[in-house]
């Protein structure tokens, strides 16, 4: 059964749900960490053959069958797929840092390039990144990257530079350049397009098969399952370790930078020891992006819990690197409240 699931996953999932494990060949690469290259194949208008859509719909049904039979779905499915299952196309309406983390799991090369772009200025002291918004199809730029109306005041050029629009006097067909001022908008739009926009038909077919199978299996429960968050689906479909226990999770935690007087390490241990199996899985989704620990942990898999200056901020997870930044809270109650809220917020609000 495992081989059959893997075979269907490889053939039906393909580029829609599989993380890219090979170097990119679509013109985007890292050159000193900077996004470089010309037109991306993922930026072209993508149409999916009907035969492939049918296979993806069958794959959606297979996810339900795998869950019902207790064998689970492939652990390599990306978080953006579960967000699409939970909310469909509507989940592309918002973008934040988690969207970029999802992209880093699906396409590590592009994700690393955009991450570098987010945190650094353009090279060589320039204000131009050598990219333009035409790298993203016009239909995917309707939420803010459209040209600004012409103005006659002296701020026209500055306004145009800020939103990626041509300045007054420029040809309307001139490419909209990506600058330091509008790079955040470009990164959000690029991330949405790669994760969902260029494969919307394929993802919709997979979701259609998934919910059709759920409805056939249990017509009464199906409407309630549509209320599930992406974390709920992730835990339900990919958790195949029913014996997950607090000791297993605690064994992979590595605390770094905390003073001997800090309450956080001991508070962390006591909090996880009190967690149920379901709560432990939700913690793992928050910290690693997956509801289970890797099966083979002989390579020294760890989740590093890094001390941050004392503040009222929530813990922040860096799922690609298995790092968890936790402020040095003053007491155990504050830590427990903040961690619980961070885990709940991660699973309750579905964003790209």
Residue pairs with C-beta under 8 A, 6 or more apart in sequence:
1 69
1 71
2 71
5 62
5 66
5 71
5 73
5 74
6 74
8 58
8 59
8 62
9 17
9 18
9 59
9 74
10 18
11 55
12 52
12 55
12 56
12 58
12 59
12 62
13 56
13 59
13 74
13 77
14 52
15 199
16 56
16 81
16 199
16 202
16 203
16 206
17 59
17 77
17 78
17 81
17 206
18 76
19 76
19 78
19 105
19 106
19 107
19 108
20 106
20 107
20 108
20 109
23 29
23 109
24 107
24 109
24 110
25 41
26 37
26 40
26 41
26 42
27 37
27 38
27 39
27 40
27 41
28 35
28 36
28 37
28 40
28 109
28 110
28 113
29 36
29 37
29 109
29 113
30 36
30 109
30 112
30 113
30 116
32 123
33 112
33 113
33 116
33 120
34 113
34 116
34 117
34 120
34 122
34 123
34 129
35 110
35 113
35 114
35 116
35 117
35 129
35 131
36 113
36 130
39 135
40 135
42 193
42 194
42 198
43 135
43 136
43 137
43 193
43 198
44 137
44 198
45 137
46 198
46 199
46 201
47 201
48 56
48 199
48 201
48 202
48 205
52 202
53 201
53 202
53 205
54 205
56 202
56 205
56 206
56 209
57 205
57 206
57 208
57 209
57 212
58 209
59 206
59 209
60 205
60 206
60 207
60 208
60 209
60 210
60 211
60 212
60 213
61 209
61 210
61 212
61 213
63 73
63 210
63 213
63 237
64 210
64 213
64 214
64 217
65 213
66 72
66 73
66 237
67 73
67 236
67 237
68 217
71 240
72 237
72 238
72 239
72 240
73 237
73 238
74 238
75 238
75 240
75 290
75 292
77 237
77 238
78 102
78 105
78 106
79 101
79 102
79 105
79 230
79 234
79 289
79 319
80 102
80 103
80 105
80 106
80 195
80 196
80 352
81 203
81 206
82 230
82 231
82 233
82 234
82 237
83 91
83 102
83 230
83 350
83 351
83 352
84 91
84 196
84 203
84 206
84 207
85 206
85 207
85 210
85 230
85 233
86 228
86 229
86 230
86 232
86 233
86 350
87 230
87 350
88 204
88 207
89 196
89 200
89 204
91 196
91 230
91 350
91 351
91 352
92 192
92 195
92 196
92 197
92 352
93 143
94 351
94 352
95 188
95 191
95 192
95 351
95 352
96 351
98 346
98 351
98 352
99 188
99 191
99 192
99 195
99 351
99 352
100 111
100 114
100 115
100 118
100 187
100 191
101 111
101 289
101 318
101 319
101 320
102 191
102 195
102 352
103 110
103 111
103 114
103 191
103 194
103 195
104 111
104 112
104 115
104 320
105 111
105 289
105 319
105 320
106 194
106 195
107 194
108 320
110 194
111 320
114 187
114 190
114 191
117 129
117 183
117 187
118 183
118 184
118 187
121 180
122 128
122 129
122 130
122 179
122 180
127 179
127 180
127 181
128 177
128 178
128 179
129 177
129 178
129 179
129 180
129 183
129 186
130 178
131 177
131 178
131 186
132 175
132 176
132 177
132 178
133 141
133 145
133 164
133 175
133 176
133 177
133 178
133 186
133 189
134 175
134 176
135 190
136 145
136 186
136 189
136 190
136 193
137 193
137 197
140 189
140 192
140 193
140 197
141 189
143 189
144 163
144 185
145 163
145 164
145 176
145 185
145 186
145 189
146 165
147 165
147 166
147 172
147 176
148 159
148 160
148 163
148 165
150 156
150 168
151 159
151 168
152 168
156 167
156 168
157 167
157 168
159 165
160 166
160 167
160 168
160 170
161 167
161 179
161 181
161 182
162 181
162 182
163 182
163 185
164 176
164 177
164 178
164 179
164 182
164 185
164 186
165 176
166 172
166 174
166 176
178 186
191 352
192 352
195 352
196 203
196 352
211 222
211 226
214 221
214 222
214 225
215 222
228 236
229 347
229 348
229 350
230 347
230 350
231 282
231 285
231 291
231 346
231 347
231 348
232 347
234 285
234 290
234 291
235 278
235 281
235 282
235 285
235 291
238 290
238 291
238 292
239 281
239 291
239 292
240 292
241 292
241 293
242 277
244 277
244 280
244 281
244 292
244 293
245 277
245 280
246 272
246 273
246 274
246 275
246 280
248 293
249 272
249 280
249 283
249 284
249 293
250 269
250 272
250 273
252 293
252 297
252 301
252 302
252 303
253 268
253 302
253 303
253 305
254 302
254 303
254 304
254 305
255 264
255 265
255 268
255 304
255 305
255 307
256 304
256 305
256 306
256 307
257 306
257 307
258 264
258 265
258 305
258 307
258 328
259 307
259 328
262 307
262 328
263 329
263 330
263 331
263 332
263 335
264 305
264 307
264 326
264 328
264 329
264 335
265 305
266 332
267 329
267 332
267 335
267 336
268 305
268 326
268 335
268 339
270 332
271 332
271 335
271 336
271 339
272 280
272 283
275 283
279 343
281 291
281 292
282 291
282 343
282 347
283 339
283 343
284 290
284 291
284 292
284 293
285 291
285 346
285 347
286 317
286 342
286 343
286 346
286 347
287 303
287 317
287 319
287 322
287 324
288 303
288 317
288 319
288 322
289 319
289 320
293 301
294 301
301 322
302 322
303 322
303 323
303 324
304 322
304 323
304 324
305 324
305 326
306 323
306 324
306 325
306 326
307 326
307 328
308 325
308 326
308 327
308 328
309 327
309 328
310 327
310 328
310 329
310 330
311 327
312 327
312 338
313 327
314 338
314 341
314 342
314 345
315 324
315 325
315 326
315 327
315 338
315 339
315 342
316 324
316 325
316 342
317 323
317 324
317 325
317 342
317 346
318 324
318 325
326 335
326 339
327 338
329 335
329 338
